[in-house]
Amino acid sequence: MENERVEKLEHNLSRLIDIVSTLAQVAMTHQEKLDKVSASQTETDEQLGIILKMVDDWIRNNPGSPRNQKTPASE
């Protein structure tokens, strides 16, 4: 009777270890994916910043841009 309880406990402990191991692997996989998303977001933010700076520079330096055209009120 006692032997059966110990065997059952060992079996359940083994199953629990397998489950925890699987969950740890899944968590690591998710963390790797989150790291990739984060890196991609940082790269996207940097690229967007470059584009915004280019457009801002173009607007400021282009005489034909709407910002640089004279209006009757500014004359």
N, C-alpha and C positions, 0 to 999 in steps of 0.2 A: 504494500500500500504506500509506504513512504517512498519507495523506489519509483513508483509510478508518478508521484507528485514531483519528485526531483526531475524526472525525465520530461514531464509536461512543462515544468518551469524552464528547463534548459531549451526545450523546443520553442516556447514562447519568447524567451530571451533572444534566441537566434533569429526569430522572425522580426523582433523589434530592432535588432541590430541591422538587419537587412533593410528595413523600412527607413531607419535613420540614415543609413548610408545612401540610400536612393534619394532621400530628401536633401541631403548635403550636396550630392552631385547636381540635382536640379537647381538648388540655390546658387551653386557656383556657375552653372550655365547661364542663369538669369543675370547674375552679376556681370559676367562677361558681355552679355548683350547690352545691359545698361551702360557699361563702360563705352561700348562702341557708339551707342546713341548719344551719349554725352560728348564724346570726341567729335562726332558728326555735327552736333549742335554748335559746338565751339567753332568748328571750321566754317559753318554756315554763317554764324554771327560775324566772324572776321571778314568773310567775303561780302556780306551785306554792308558792313562798315566801309569797306573799300569802295563799293559801288556808290554808296551815299556820299562819300567824300568826292568821288569823281564827278558826280552830278552836281554837287554843291560848287565845286571848283568851276565846272563848265558854266553854271548859271551866273556865277560871280564874274567870270572873265569873258563871257561871250557877249559882245555888244548887241547882238540881235535877240538876246533872251528877253522875255517879258519883264524881268526884273530891272533890266538896264534901259528899257525904252522910256523916253520922256513922255510924261503925261501933261496935259494942259495945266494942271495944278502945280507941277514941279517947275514950270518955266517962269 
